[in-house]
Amino acid sequence: MAAETDMDAWVVARPGPIGTGPLERVRLPVPRPGPDEVLVKVEACAVCRTDLHLAEGDLPPRRPRTVPGHEAVGRVISAPPGTYPAGARVGVAWLRSTCGACRYCRRGLENLCPHSAYTGWDADGGYAEYLTAPADYVYPLPGDPPAARLAPLLCAGIIGYRALLRADLPEGGRLGIYGFGASAHLTAQVAIAQGATVHVLTRSPAARSLALELGAASAGDARDAPPEALDAAILFAPVGDLVPVALAALDRGGVLAVAGIHLSDIPGLDYDRHLFQERTLRSVTANTRADGRAYLAAATAHPPRVSTVSYPADAADRALADLAADRINGVAVLHMS
């Protein structure tokens, strides 16, 4: 057990617009791990748009005064026998637990488990000096890279990887990416490495520049038409108005995967323009642990370029405000220790 008995943490105290100050910095007891849980001293935690949705109430809180954050990297303080040694570097991600017995879990679709629980929503997350997580849902991580470079892989990377799978991009295909923040800039690198032609559509000039630096074939405004018809597209921006825009950009048989947990209302679709010719609209729901292991193995073998903006532990509210205002080019990361 850690020598400390109390720790600094952020909680969602009053869900509402980020300008109203929904987060509060507090002192909490260091959590006590259950018999199947690891206790982790957090080194860094990436800031996700889902954290913003939780703070602002777009995702209704499931418990009062929850500590957000689900892209945490840290060192094991204690763990169940036979799992992780003290000092091991691990990652704690969004998916915290599933039942393992329902028809979805038995089919390998644990991301659809109706009894699933999530870090930073159902249980306290990584905007704190310590957190606990079930050992079976913790990922081993290499010990050498900076924690701030690894943290974004745990959600932005994993969810983007699943979104790419859901988009059914054919080999050597043409992929459109709508929005170019944390997850998108990592997903683009996976697709480019696989031989895809990537077209980025985003309203941010800085993000368009980053996309071209990373190897995108083109970068335009979010509502522009790409220079060629797309075999697949991924919508990362939580903007329902972009769904018909992206569908209209698809070639025959194309697939649009919507990667967010929250999306503003989708306007009416024109069947002939948006869906006919076997165009497909799909959602992306969380991820399986198999997705996480596959992506992290690939990212360890071929480390992606991770564009990060660093914040001290006492600036989580400012990081979320910057995210809400699209002032972050890449991924915001809190340095917790």
DOKETI-614033 format. One record per residue (C-alpha): residue number from 1; residue in one letter; z, x, y. Coordinates in steps of 0.05 Angstrom, whole numbers, plus 32768, in hexadecimal, padded with zeros to 4 digits. Example, Ala and Ser with C-alpha at 12.3 -4.5 7.8 and 13.67 -1.06 7.14 Angstrom:
<marmar num="1" residuo="A" c3="809C" c1="80F6" c2="7FA6"/>
<marmar num="2" residuo="S" c3="808F" c1="8111" c2="7FEB"/>
# end
This chain:
<marmar num="1" residuo="M" c3="8000" c1="8000" c2="8000"/>
<marmar num="2" residuo="A" c3="7FF1" c1="8018" c2="8046"/>
<marmar num="3" residuo="A" c3="802C" c1="8034" c2="806E"/>
<marmar num="4" residuo="E" c3="801D" c1="8005" c2="80A8"/>
<marmar num="5" residuo="T" c3="803A" c1="7FC0" c2="80A6"/>
<marmar num="6" residuo="D" c3="8013" c1="7FA3" c2="80E1"/>
<marmar num="7" residuo="M" c3="7FCC" c1="7FAC" c2="80FA"/>
<marmar num="8" residuo="D" c3="7F9E" c1="7F9B" c2="8134"/>
<marmar num="9" residuo="A" c3="7F6C" c1="7F64" c2="8127"/>
<marmar num="10" residuo="W" c3="7F40" c1="7F31" c2="8149"/>
<marmar num="11" residuo="V" c3="7F44" c1="7EE7" c2="8138"/>
<marmar num="12" residuo="V" c3="7F1A" c1="7EAA" c2="814A"/>
<marmar num="13" residuo="A" c3="7F4F" c1="7E86" c2="8172"/>
<marmar num="14" residuo="R" c3="7F27" c1="7E52" c2="8198"/>
<marmar num="15" residuo="P" c3="7EE0" c1="7E47" c2="817D"/>
<marmar num="16" residuo="G" c3="7EB0" c1="7E3C" c2="81B7"/>
<marmar num="17" residuo="P" c3="7E7B" c1="7E5D" c2="81E2"/>
<marmar num="18" residuo="I" c3="7E85" c1="7EA8" c2="81E3"/>
<marmar num="19" residuo="G" c3="7E91" c1="7EA6" c2="822E"/>
<marmar num="20" residuo="T" c3="7ED0" c1="7E7C" c2="8223"/>
<marmar num="21" residuo="G" c3="7EF2" c1="7EB4" c2="81FC"/>
<marmar num="22" residuo="P" c3="7EF6" c1="7E98" c2="81B5"/>
<marmar num="23" residuo="L" c3="7F0F" c1="7EDB" c2="8199"/>
<marmar num="24" residuo="E" c3="7F56" c1="7EF4" c2="81A2"/>
<marmar num="25" residuo="R" c3="7F71" c1="7F39" c2="8191"/>
<marmar num="26" residuo="V" c3="7FB3" c1="7F34" c2="816C"/>
<marmar num="27" residuo="R" c3="7FE4" c1="7F5A" c2="8140"/>
<marmar num="28" residuo="L" c3="7FE6" c1="7F42" c2="80F8"/>
<marmar num="29" residuo="P" c3="800A" c1="7F59" c2="80B9"/>
<marmar num="30" residuo="V" c3="7FE1" c1="7F88" c2="808E"/>
<marmar num="31" residuo="P" c3="7FC6" c1="7F5A" c2="8057"/>
<marmar num="32" residuo="R" c3="7FE3" c1="7F5E" c2="8011"/>
<marmar num="33" residuo="P" c3="7FAD" c1="7F62" c2="7FDB"/>
<marmar num="34" residuo="G" c3="7FAF" c1="7F32" c2="7FA0"/>
<marmar num="35" residuo="P" c3="7FAD" c1="7F4C" c2="7F58"/>
<marmar num="36" residuo="D" c3="7F60" c1="7F4E" c2="7F57"/>
<marmar num="37" residuo="E" c3="7F57" c1="7F67" c2="7F9E"/>
<marmar num="38" residuo="V" c3="7F4E" c1="7FA9" c2="7FC2"/>
<marmar num="39" residuo="L" c3="7F70" c1="7FBB" c2="8003"/>
<marmar num="40" residuo="V" c3="7F40" c1="7FDF" c2="8031"/>
<marmar num="41" residuo="K" c3="7F4E" c1="8006" c2="8071"/>
<marmar num="42" residuo="V" c3="7F12" c1="7FF4" c2="809C"/>
<marmar num="43" residuo="E" c3="7EEA" c1="802C" c2="80BC"/>
<marmar num="44" residuo="A" c3="7EB3" c1="8002" c2="80DC"/>
<marmar num="45" residuo="C" c3="7E9A" c1="7FBA" c2="80DC"/>
<marmar num="46" residuo="A" c3="7E56" c1="7FA5" c2="80F2"/>
<marmar num="47" residuo="V" c3="7E4F" c1="7F68" c2="811F"/>
<marmar num="48" residuo="C" c3="7E24" c1="7F2F" c2="8103"/>
<marmar num="49" residuo="R" c3="7E07" c1="7EF2" c2="8124"/>
<marmar num="50" residuo="T" c3="7E2D" c1="7ECA" c2="80F1"/>
<marmar num="51" residuo="D" c3="7E6D" c1="7EE4" c2="8112"/>
<marmar num="52" residuo="L" c3="7E53" c1="7EC8" c2="8153"/>
<marmar num="53" residuo="H" c3="7E44" c1="7E85" c2="8133"/>
<marmar num="54" residuo="L" c3="7E8B" c1="7E83" c2="8119"/>
<marmar num="55" residuo="A" c3="7EAA" c1="7E96" c2="815C"/>
<marmar num="56" residuo="E" c3="7E81" c1="7E62" c2="8181"/>
<marmar num="57" residuo="G" c3="7E8D" c1="7E2B" c2="814E"/>
<marmar num="58" residuo="D" c3="7E46" c1="7E24" c2="8134"/>
<marmar num="59" residuo="L" c3="7E66" c1="7E33" c2="80F1"/>
<marmar num="60" residuo="P" c3="7EA4" c1="7E06" c2="80EE"/>
<marmar num="61" residuo="P" c3="7EE1" c1="7E31" c2="80DF"/>
<marmar num="62" residuo="R" c3="7EFB" c1="7E28" c2="8099"/>
<marmar num="63" residuo="R" c3="7F41" c1="7E41" c2="80AB"/>
<marmar num="64" residuo="P" c3="7F65" c1="7E4C" c2="80ED"/>
<marmar num="65" residuo="R" c3="7F65" c1="7E90" c2="8110"/>
<marmar num="66" residuo="T" c3="7F38" c1="7EB3" c2="80DE"/>
<marmar num="67" residuo="V" c3="7F28" c1="7EFD" c2="80E7"/>
<marmar num="68" residuo="P" c3="7EDC" c1="7F01" c2="80E9"/>
<marmar num="69" residuo="G" c3="7EAF" c1="7F38" c2="80CF"/>
<marmar num="70" residuo="H" c3="7E8B" c1="7F41" c2="808D"/>
<marmar num="71" residuo="E" c3="7E69" c1="7F85" c2="8091"/>
<marmar num="72" residuo="A" c3="7EA6" c1="7FB1" c2="8089"/>
<marmar num="73" residuo="V" c3="7EA7" c1="7FF9" c2="8070"/>
<marmar num="74" residuo="G" c3="7EE8" c1="801B" c2="805F"/>
<marmar num="75" residuo="R" c3="7F13" c1="8042" c2="802F"/>
<marmar num="76" residuo="V" c3="7F3A" c1="8024" c2="7FF5"/>
<marmar num="77" residuo="I" c3="7F86" c1="8025" c2="7FFE"/>
<marmar num="78" residuo="S" c3="7F95" c1="8002" c2="7FBD"/>
<marmar num="79" residuo="A" c3="7F6D" c1="7FDF" c2="7F87"/>
<marmar num="80" residuo="P" c3="7F75" c1="7FBF" c2="7F42"/>
<marmar num="81" residuo="P" c3="7F78" c1="7FF1" c2="7F09"/>
<marmar num="82" residuo="G" c3="7F34" c1="8009" c2="7EF1"/>
<marmar num="83" residuo="T" c3="7F0E" c1="7FF5" c2="7F30"/>
<marmar num="84" residuo="Y" c3="7F10" c1="8024" c2="7F6C"/>
<marmar num="85" residuo="P" c3="7F3A" c1="8062" c2="7F78"/>
<marmar num="86" residuo="A" c3="7F62" c1="8069" c2="7FB7"/>
<marmar num="87" residuo="G" c3="7F37" c1="8087" c2="7FEE"/>
<marmar num="88" residuo="A" c3="7EF4" c1="806D" c2="7FD2"/>
<marmar num="89" residuo="R" c3="7EC2" c1="8056" c2="8006"/>
<marmar num="90" residuo="V" c3="7EB0" c1="800C" c2="7FFC"/>
<marmar num="91" residuo="G" c3="7E8D" c1="7FD4" c2="8020"/>
<marmar num="92" residuo="V" c3="7EA5" c1="7F8C" c2="8028"/>
<marmar num="93" residuo="A" c3="7E6D" c1="7F5A" c2="8034"/>
<marmar num="94" residuo="W" c3="7E62" c1="7F10" c2="8042"/>
<marmar num="95" residuo="L" c3="7E66" c1="7EF5" c2="7FFB"/>
<marmar num="96" residuo="R" c3="7EB0" c1="7EF8" c2="7FE8"/>
<marmar num="97" residuo="S" c3="7EB4" c1="7ED0" c2="7FA7"/>
<marmar num="98" residuo="T" c3="7E91" c1="7E9D" c2="7F7B"/>
<marmar num="99" residuo="C" c3="7EAA" c1="7E73" c2="7F41"/>
<marmar num="100" residuo="G" c3="7E7F" c1="7E95" c2="7F0C"/>
<marmar num="101" residuo="A" c3="7E7C" c1="7E55" c2="7EE3"/>
<marmar num="102" residuo="C" c3="7E4F" c1="7E23" c2="7F07"/>
<marmar num="103" residuo="R" c3="7E06" c1="7E19" c2="7EF5"/>
<marmar num="104" residuo="Y" c3="7DF0" c1="7E44" c2="7F30"/>
<marmar num="105" residuo="C" c3="7E1C" c1="7E7E" c2="7F1D"/>
<marmar num="106" residuo="R" c3="7E05" c1="7E7A" c2="7ED5"/>
<marmar num="107" residuo="R" c3="7DBC" c1="7E7C" c2="7EEC"/>
<marmar num="108" residuo="G" c3="7DC7" c1="7EBB" c2="7F16"/>
<marmar num="109" residuo="L" c3="7DC8" c1="7E93" c2="7F57"/>
<marmar num="110" residuo="E" c3="7E10" c1="7EA0" c2="7F6B"/>
<marmar num="111" residuo="N" c3="7DFB" c1="7E9D" c2="7FB4"/>
<marmar num="112" residuo="L" c3="7DF4" c1="7E51" c2="7FAA"/>
<marmar num="113" residuo="C" c3="7E38" c1="7E49" c2="7F89"/>
<marmar num="114" residuo="P" c3="7E5A" c1="7E0C" c2="7FA8"/>
<marmar num="115" residuo="H" c3="7E9D" c1="7E2E" c2="7FA0"/>
<marmar num="116" residuo="S" c3="7E89" c1="7E6F" c2="7FC2"/>
<marmar num="117" residuo="A" c3="7EB5" c1="7E8E" c2="7FF8"/>
<marmar num="118" residuo="Y" c3="7EA3" c1="7EBD" c2="8030"/>
<marmar num="119" residuo="T" c3="7EC2" c1="7EF8" c2="8054"/>
<marmar num="120" residuo="G" c3="7ED3" c1="7EEA" c2="809C"/>
<marmar num="121" residuo="W" c3="7ECD" c1="7E9E" c2="8092"/>
<marmar num="122" residuo="D" c3="7EF8" c1="7E8A" c2="8056"/>
<marmar num="123" residuo="A" c3="7F22" c1="7EC9" c2="8059"/>
<marmar num="124" residuo="D" c3="7F32" c1="7EFD" c2="808D"/>
<marmar num="125" residuo="G" c3="7EFB" c1="7F30" c2="8099"/>
<marmar num="126" residuo="G" c3="7EED" c1="7F74" c2="80B7"/>
<marmar num="127" residuo="Y" c3="7EFF" c1="7F6C" c2="8101"/>
<marmar num="128" residuo="A" c3="7F42" c1="7F8B" c2="80ED"/>
<marmar num="129" residuo="E" c3="7F60" c1="7FCD" c2="80D7"/>
<marmar num="130" residuo="Y" c3="7F69" c1="7FB4" c2="8090"/>
<marmar num="131" residuo="L" c3="7F4C" c1="7F7E" c2="8063"/>
<marmar num="132" residuo="T" c3="7F4E" c1="7F69" c2="801A"/>
<marmar num="133" residuo="A" c3="7F16" c1="7F53" c2="7FED"/>
<marmar num="134" residuo="P" c3="7F0C" c1="7F44" c2="7FA3"/>
<marmar num="135" residuo="A" c3="7EFB" c1="7F85" c2="7F7F"/>
<marmar num="136" residuo="D" c3="7EBF" c1="7F64" c2="7F5B"/>
<marmar num="137" residuo="Y" c3="7E9E" c1="7F54" c2="7F9E"/>
<marmar num="138" residuo="V" c3="7EA8" c1="7F98" c2="7FBF"/>
<marmar num="139" residuo="Y" c3="7E6F" c1="7FCB" c2="7FC1"/>
<marmar num="140" residuo="P" c3="7E79" c1="8015" c2="7FB4"/>
<marmar num="141" residuo="L" c3="7E5B" c1="803F" c2="7FED"/>
<marmar num="142" residuo="P" c3="7E4B" c1="8088" c2="7FF6"/>
<marmar num="143" residuo="G" c3="7E83" c1="80AF" c2="8017"/>
<marmar num="144" residuo="D" c3="7E5B" c1="80DC" c2="8045"/>
<marmar num="145" residuo="P" c3="7E31" c1="80B1" c2="8075"/>
<marmar num="146" residuo="P" c3="7E53" c1="8098" c2="80B4"/>
<marmar num="147" residuo="A" c3="7E74" c1="8054" c2="80A9"/>
<marmar num="148" residuo="A" c3="7E4E" c1="8038" c2="80E5"/>
<marmar num="149" residuo="R" c3="7E0C" c1="8046" c2="80C3"/>
<marmar num="150" residuo="L" c3="7E21" c1="8024" c2="8082"/>
<marmar num="151" residuo="A" c3="7E42" c1="7FE6" c2="809E"/>
<marmar num="152" residuo="P" c3="7E02" c1="7FC2" c2="80B4"/>
<marmar num="153" residuo="L" c3="7DE6" c1="7FC9" c2="806D"/>
<marmar num="154" residuo="L" c3="7E1B" c1="7F99" c2="8052"/>
<marmar num="155" residuo="C" c3="7DFF" c1="7F5B" c2="8072"/>
<marmar num="156" residuo="A" c3="7DC4" c1="7F6A" c2="809F"/>
<marmar num="157" residuo="G" c3="7DA5" c1="7F94" c2="8068"/>
<marmar num="158" residuo="I" c3="7DB8" c1="7F69" c2="802C"/>
<marmar num="159" residuo="I" c3="7DA5" c1="7F26" c2="804B"/>
<marmar num="160" residuo="G" c3="7D64" c1="7F43" c2="8065"/>
<marmar num="161" residuo="Y" c3="7D55" c1="7F5D" c2="801F"/>
<marmar num="162" residuo="R" c3="7D60" c1="7F17" c2="8001"/>
<marmar num="163" residuo="A" c3="7D36" c1="7EF8" c2="8039"/>
<marmar num="164" residuo="L" c3="7CFD" c1="7F27" c2="8028"/>
<marmar num="165" residuo="L" c3="7D02" c1="7F13" c2="7FDF"/>
<marmar num="166" residuo="R" c3="7D02" c1="7EC9" c2="7FF2"/>
<marmar num="167" residuo="A" c3="7CC3" c1="7ED5" c2="801D"/>
<marmar num="168" residuo="D" c3="7C9B" c1="7EE7" c2="7FDF"/>
<marmar num="169" residuo="L" c3="7C73" c1="7F1C" c2="8005"/>
<marmar num="170" residuo="P" c3="7C39" c1="7F33" c2="7FD9"/>
<marmar num="171" residuo="E" c3="7C2E" c1="7F7D" c2="7FCE"/>
<marmar num="172" residuo="G" c3="7C0E" c1="7F9B" c2="800C"/>
<marmar num="173" residuo="G" c3="7C16" c1="7F59" c2="8030"/>
<marmar num="174" residuo="R" c3="7C1B" c1="7F45" c2="8079"/>
<marmar num="175" residuo="L" c3="7C63" c1="7F34" c2="808E"/>
<marmar num="176" residuo="G" c3="7C78" c1="7F13" c2="80CF"/>
<marmar num="177" residuo="I" c3="7CC0" c1="7F1E" c2="80E7"/>
<marmar num="178" residuo="Y" c3="7CDA" c1="7EEE" c2="811C"/>
<marmar num="179" residuo="G" c3="7D15" c1="7F0B" c2="8142"/>
<marmar num="180" residuo="F" c3="7D25" c1="7F55" c2="813C"/>
<marmar num="181" residuo="G" c3="7D70" c1="7F61" c2="813B"/>
<marmar num="182" residuo="A" c3="7D9F" c1="7F7E" c2="8108"/>
<marmar num="183" residuo="S" c3="7D82" c1="7F62" c2="80C8"/>
<marmar num="184" residuo="A" c3="7D39" c1="7F62" c2="80DE"/>
<marmar num="185" residuo="H" c3="7D36" c1="7FAC" c2="80F0"/>
<marmar num="186" residuo="L" c3="7D50" c1="7FBF" c2="80AB"/>
<marmar num="187" residuo="T" c3="7D24" c1="7F8D" c2="8086"/>
<marmar num="188" residuo="A" c3="7CE6" c1="7FA6" c2="80AA"/>
<marmar num="189" residuo="Q" c3="7CF3" c1="7FEC" c2="808F"/>
<marmar num="190" residuo="V" c3="7CF8" c1="7FD2" c2="8048"/>
<marmar num="191" residuo="A" c3="7CB6" c1="7FAC" c2="804E"/>
<marmar num="192" residuo="I" c3="7C92" c1="7FE6" c2="806F"/>
<marmar num="193" residuo="A" c3="7CAB" c1="8015" c2="8038"/>
<marmar num="194" residuo="Q" c3="7C8E" c1="7FE5" c2="8005"/>
<marmar num="195" residuo="G" c3="7C4A" c1="7FE9" c2="8026"/>
<marmar num="196" residuo="A" c3="7C4A" c1="7FA9" c2="804F"/>
<marmar num="197" residuo="T" c3="7C2A" c1="7FA0" c2="8093"/>
<marmar num="198" residuo="V" c3="7C62" c1="7F87" c2="80C1"/>
<marmar num="199" residuo="H" c3="7C58" c1="7F5F" c2="8101"/>
<marmar num="200" residuo="V" c3="7C96" c1="7F54" c2="812B"/>
<marmar num="201" residuo="L" c3="7C9D" c1="7F19" c2="815A"/>
<marmar num="202" residuo="T" c3="7CD9" c1="7F1A" c2="8188"/>
<marmar num="203" residuo="R" c3="7CEA" c1="7F0B" c2="81D1"/>
<marmar num="204" residuo="S" c3="7D0E" c1="7F4D" c2="81DD"/>
<marmar num="205" residuo="P" c3="7CE2" c1="7F86" c2="81F9"/>
<marmar num="206" residuo="A" c3="7D15" c1="7FB9" c2="81E0"/>
<marmar num="207" residuo="A" c3="7D12" c1="7F9C" c2="819A"/>
<marmar num="208" residuo="R" c3="7CC6" c1="7F9D" c2="819C"/>
<marmar num="209" residuo="S" c3="7CC8" c1="7FE7" c2="81AD"/>
<marmar num="210" residuo="L" c3="7CF9" c1="7FF4" c2="8173"/>
<marmar num="211" residuo="A" c3="7CCB" c1="7FCE" c2="8143"/>
<marmar num="212" residuo="L" c3="7C90" c1="7FFA" c2="8155"/>
<marmar num="213" residuo="E" c3="7CBB" c1="8039" c2="814E"/>
<marmar num="214" residuo="L" c3="7CCE" c1="8022" c2="8108"/>
<marmar num="215" residuo="G" c3="7C86" c1="8019" c2="80F3"/>
<marmar num="216" residuo="A" c3="7C74" c1="7FD1" c2="8102"/>
<marmar num="217" residuo="A" c3="7C29" c1="7FC6" c2="8109"/>
<marmar num="218" residuo="S" c3="7C34" c1="7F9A" c2="8147"/>
<marmar num="219" residuo="A" c3="7C6B" c1="7F7D" c2="8171"/>
<marmar num="220" residuo="G" c3="7C63" c1="7F40" c2="819D"/>
<marmar num="221" residuo="D" c3="7C8A" c1="7F08" c2="81BD"/>
<marmar num="222" residuo="A" c3="7CAC" c1="7ED7" c2="818E"/>
<marmar num="223" residuo="R" c3="7C7B" c1="7EA0" c2="819E"/>
<marmar num="224" residuo="D" c3="7C3C" c1="7ECB" c2="819C"/>
<marmar num="225" residuo="A" c3="7C0C" c1="7EC4" c2="8162"/>
<marmar num="226" residuo="P" c3="7C0B" c1="7F03" c2="8137"/>
<marmar num="227" residuo="P" c3="7BC9" c1="7F2A" c2="8136"/>
<marmar num="228" residuo="E" c3="7BB9" c1="7F11" c2="80F0"/>
<marmar num="229" residuo="A" c3="7BCE" c1="7ED8" c2="80C2"/>
<marmar num="230" residuo="L" c3="7C0F" c1="7EE6" c2="809C"/>
<marmar num="231" residuo="D" c3="7C1B" c1="7EE6" c2="8051"/>
<marmar num="232" residuo="A" c3="7C65" c1="7EDC" c2="805E"/>
<marmar num="233" residuo="A" c3="7C96" c1="7ED8" c2="8097"/>
<marmar num="234" residuo="I" c3="7CE1" c1="7EDC" c2="80A1"/>
<marmar num="235" residuo="L" c3="7D05" c1="7EB9" c2="80DA"/>
<marmar num="236" residuo="F" c3="7D43" c1="7EDF" c2="80EE"/>
<marmar num="237" residuo="A" c3="7D4D" c1="7EC0" c2="8133"/>
<marmar num="238" residuo="P" c3="7D79" c1="7E82" c2="812D"/>
<marmar num="239" residuo="V" c3="7D46" c1="7E59" c2="8154"/>
<marmar num="240" residuo="G" c3="7D2A" c1="7E1B" c2="8132"/>
<marmar num="241" residuo="D" c3="7CF2" c1="7E16" c2="8165"/>
<marmar num="242" residuo="L" c3="7CD3" c1="7E54" c2="8145"/>
<marmar num="243" residuo="V" c3="7CCC" c1="7E34" c2="8100"/>
<marmar num="244" residuo="P" c3="7C8A" c1="7E10" c2="8111"/>
<marmar num="245" residuo="V" c3="7C72" c1="7E4E" c2="8137"/>
<marmar num="246" residuo="A" c3="7C7D" c1="7E7A" c2="80F9"/>
<marmar num="247" residuo="L" c3="7C60" c1="7E46" c2="80C9"/>
<marmar num="248" residuo="A" c3="7C21" c1="7E41" c2="80F4"/>
<marmar num="249" residuo="A" c3="7C18" c1="7E8D" c2="80EE"/>
<marmar num="250" residuo="L" c3="7C18" c1="7E8B" c2="80A2"/>
<marmar num="251" residuo="D" c3="7BD8" c1="7E93" c2="8079"/>
<marmar num="252" residuo="R" c3="7BCA" c1="7E63" c2="8040"/>
<marmar num="253" residuo="G" c3="7C01" c1="7E68" c2="800C"/>
<marmar num="254" residuo="G" c3="7C30" c1="7E8C" c2="803C"/>
<marmar num="255" residuo="V" c3="7C7C" c1="7E87" c2="803A"/>
<marmar num="256" residuo="L" c3="7CAD" c1="7E83" c2="8074"/>
<marmar num="257" residuo="A" c3="7CF5" c1="7E97" c2="8062"/>
<marmar num="258" residuo="V" c3="7D2B" c1="7E83" c2="8094"/>
<marmar num="259" residuo="A" c3="7D62" c1="7EB7" c2="8090"/>
<marmar num="260" residuo="G" c3="7D9A" c1="7E9B" c2="80BB"/>
<marmar num="261" residuo="I" c3="7DD9" c1="7E75" c2="80A7"/>
<marmar num="262" residuo="H" c3="7DD2" c1="7E4B" c2="80E6"/>
<marmar num="263" residuo="L" c3="7D91" c1="7E32" c2="8107"/>
<marmar num="264" residuo="S" c3="7D86" c1="7E06" c2="8143"/>
<marmar num="265" residuo="D" c3="7D5F" c1="7DC6" c2="8137"/>
<marmar num="266" residuo="I" c3="7D19" c1="7DCB" c2="811C"/>
<marmar num="267" residuo="P" c3="7CE5" c1="7DA2" c2="8142"/>
<marmar num="268" residuo="G" c3="7CB4" c1="7D74" c2="811E"/>
<marmar num="269" residuo="L" c3="7C81" c1="7D96" c2="80F2"/>
<marmar num="270" residuo="D" c3="7C37" c1="7D85" c2="80EE"/>
<marmar num="271" residuo="Y" c3="7C26" c1="7D81" c2="80A4"/>
<marmar num="272" residuo="D" c3="7BDF" c1="7D9A" c2="80AA"/>
<marmar num="273" residuo="R" c3="7BEF" c1="7DD4" c2="80D9"/>
<marmar num="274" residuo="H" c3="7C32" c1="7DEB" c2="80BE"/>
<marmar num="275" residuo="L" c3="7C37" c1="7DDA" c2="8074"/>
<marmar num="276" residuo="F" c3="7BF4" c1="7DC8" c2="8055"/>
<marmar num="277" residuo="Q" c3="7BCF" c1="7DFC" c2="802D"/>
<marmar num="278" residuo="E" c3="7C0F" c1="7E09" c2="8006"/>
<marmar num="279" residuo="R" c3="7C37" c1="7E29" c2="803D"/>
<marmar num="280" residuo="T" c3="7C81" c1="7E2C" c2="802A"/>
<marmar num="281" residuo="L" c3="7CC1" c1="7E28" c2="8053"/>
<marmar num="282" residuo="R" c3="7CFF" c1="7E45" c2="8033"/>
<marmar num="283" residuo="S" c3="7D47" c1="7E51" c2="8047"/>
<marmar num="284" residuo="V" c3="7D71" c1="7E8E" c2="8035"/>
<marmar num="285" residuo="T" c3="7DB9" c1="7E82" c2="801F"/>
<marmar num="286" residuo="A" c3="7DE8" c1="7EBD" c2="801D"/>
<marmar num="287" residuo="N" c3="7DD8" c1="7EEF" c2="7FE5"/>
<marmar num="288" residuo="T" c3="7DEB" c1="7F00" c2="7F9E"/>
<marmar num="289" residuo="R" c3="7E11" c1="7F3F" c2="7F8C"/>
<marmar num="290" residuo="A" c3="7DD2" c1="7F56" c2="7F68"/>
<marmar num="291" residuo="D" c3="7DAD" c1="7F52" c2="7FAA"/>
<marmar num="292" residuo="G" c3="7DE3" c1="7F7C" c2="7FCA"/>
<marmar num="293" residuo="R" c3="7DE3" c1="7FB1" c2="7F93"/>
<marmar num="294" residuo="A" c3="7D97" c1="7FB6" c2="7F93"/>
<marmar num="295" residuo="Y" c3="7D92" c1="7FBD" c2="7FDF"/>
<marmar num="296" residuo="L" c3="7DCB" c1="7FEF" c2="7FE5"/>
<marmar num="297" residuo="A" c3="7DAF" c1="801A" c2="7FAD"/>
<marmar num="298" residuo="A" c3="7D6B" c1="801C" c2="7FD1"/>
<marmar num="299" residuo="A" c3="7D8C" c1="802B" c2="8013"/>
<marmar num="300" residuo="T" c3="7DB5" c1="8063" c2="7FF5"/>
<marmar num="301" residuo="A" c3="7D77" c1="8082" c2="7FD5"/>
<marmar num="302" residuo="H" c3="7D4D" c1="8079" c2="8014"/>
<marmar num="303" residuo="P" c3="7D7C" c1="8070" c2="8050"/>
<marmar num="304" residuo="P" c3="7D5E" c1="8043" c2="8085"/>
<marmar num="305" residuo="R" c3="7D5F" c1="8052" c2="80CE"/>
<marmar num="306" residuo="V" c3="7D99" c1="8027" c2="80E9"/>
<marmar num="307" residuo="S" c3="7D99" c1="801A" c2="8133"/>
<marmar num="308" residuo="T" c3="7DE1" c1="800E" c2="8148"/>
<marmar num="309" residuo="V" c3="7E09" c1="8002" c2="8187"/>
<marmar num="310" residuo="S" c3="7E51" c1="8018" c2="8181"/>
<marmar num="311" residuo="Y" c3="7E8E" c1="7FF2" c2="819B"/>
<marmar num="312" residuo="P" c3="7ED7" c1="8005" c2="8197"/>
<marmar num="313" residuo="A" c3="7F06" c1="7FD9" c2="816E"/>
<marmar num="314" residuo="D" c3="7F21" c1="7FB8" c2="81AD"/>
<marmar num="315" residuo="A" c3="7EDC" c1="7FA0" c2="81C3"/>
<marmar num="316" residuo="A" c3="7EC8" c1="7F6D" c2="818E"/>
<marmar num="317" residuo="D" c3="7EC4" c1="7F36" c2="81C2"/>
<marmar num="318" residuo="R" c3="7E95" c1="7F60" c2="81ED"/>
<marmar num="319" residuo="A" c3="7E6A" c1="7F70" c2="81B0"/>
<marmar num="320" residuo="L" c3="7E61" c1="7F26" c2="81A0"/>
<marmar num="321" residuo="A" c3="7E52" c1="7F17" c2="81E9"/>
<marmar num="322" residuo="D" c3="7E1C" c1="7F4C" c2="81E9"/>
<marmar num="323" residuo="L" c3="7E00" c1="7F30" c2="81A8"/>
<marmar num="324" residuo="A" c3="7DFE" c1="7EEA" c2="81C6"/>
<marmar num="325" residuo="A" c3="7DD9" c1="7F04" c2="8203"/>
<marmar num="326" residuo="D" c3="7DA7" c1="7F2D" c2="81DA"/>
<marmar num="327" residuo="R" c3="7DBF" c1="7F6E" c2="81F9"/>
<marmar num="328" residuo="I" c3="7DC3" c1="7F92" c2="81B6"/>
<marmar num="329" residuo="N" c3="7D87" c1="7FB7" c2="819B"/>
<marmar num="330" residuo="G" c3="7D97" c1="7FBF" c2="8151"/>
<marmar num="331" residuo="V" c3="7DDE" c1="7FB4" c2="8137"/>
<marmar num="332" residuo="A" c3="7E21" c1="7FB3" c2="815A"/>
<marmar num="333" residuo="V" c3="7E57" c1="7FD8" c2="8133"/>
<marmar num="334" residuo="L" c3="7EA2" c1="7FD7" c2="8140"/>
<marmar num="335" residuo="H" c3="7EC6" c1="8018" c2="8132"/>
<marmar num="336" residuo="M" c3="7F08" c1="8001" c2="8115"/>
<marmar num="337" residuo="S" c3="7F27" c1="8044" c2="8105"/>
# end
